[in-house]
Amino acid sequence: MPVLKLVRGVAVALATLGTVAPLPSVQAANSSKKVSRSLHATVAADVSKSSDGTFAGRIVDHSGAVVENAEVVIRQGKAEVSRTRTDNEGMFSVENLKPGAYQVSSGTTEGLFRVWNEETAPPSARKNALIVLGHNGARGQYSNCDECPPGGWCGFRSIDPTIALLTAGVVAAVVLSAITLSKVNENGDCPTHSP
């Protein structure tokens, strides 16, 4: 049966791929360290204040829809610096915020941001912070893209292009291996050479 041989070939190719490049989740499962889940961002995103000195951001839910009238709390360490609410486009802003590292939270989701003055911000700094609320508040997500259109989701802008290309290459290699194996199986056994 050619289909069975194709399925077997794909299984072998995937097993080989899994051996060569195991998934991070598998590596984490085999880790001896205890991993605790956190809703807090572990990497700070650089955000530039606007020319008038305002720190701004947007709150969206897990589907990318803006969250109106969401409470936003900004802390530096344990001290609360500001508390505000989002507008009808999910945007919030805080004036006169000094440059520094801040935890911005809404509901159970928190993001860590390094706030810069416009003239001293690194080239990678975004114009706005973005907090993506988790599904039913059960888990938090975090993104740092510039601006999402109202009601839109911009999570793909934060995907590393290298990872996307590597994933596409691996998928293409597996598909090509399966097709090649299928063609070899259709042609039958290789002839043997006699002396």
Sequence and secondary structure as in RCSB ss.txt:
>XXXX:A:sequence
MPVLKLVRGVAVALATLGTVAPLPSVQAANSSKKVSRSLHATVAADVSKSSDGTFAGRIVDHSGAVVENAEVVIR
QGKAEVSRTRTDNEGMFSVENLKPGAYQVSSGTTEGLFRVWNEETAPPSARKNALIVLGHNGARGQYSNCDECPP
GGWCGFRSIDPTIALLTAGVVAAVVLSAITLSKVNENGDCPTHSP
>XXXX:A:secstr
 HHHHHHHHHHHHHHHHHHHS  HHHHHHH SS     SB SS EEEE  TTSEEEEEEE TTS B TT EEEEE
ETTEEEEEEE  TTSEEEEES  SEEEEEEETTEEEEEEEE TTT  TT BSSEEEE  GGGSS EEE  S   T
T   GGGGS HHHHHHHHHHHHHHHHHHHHHHHHHHT S      
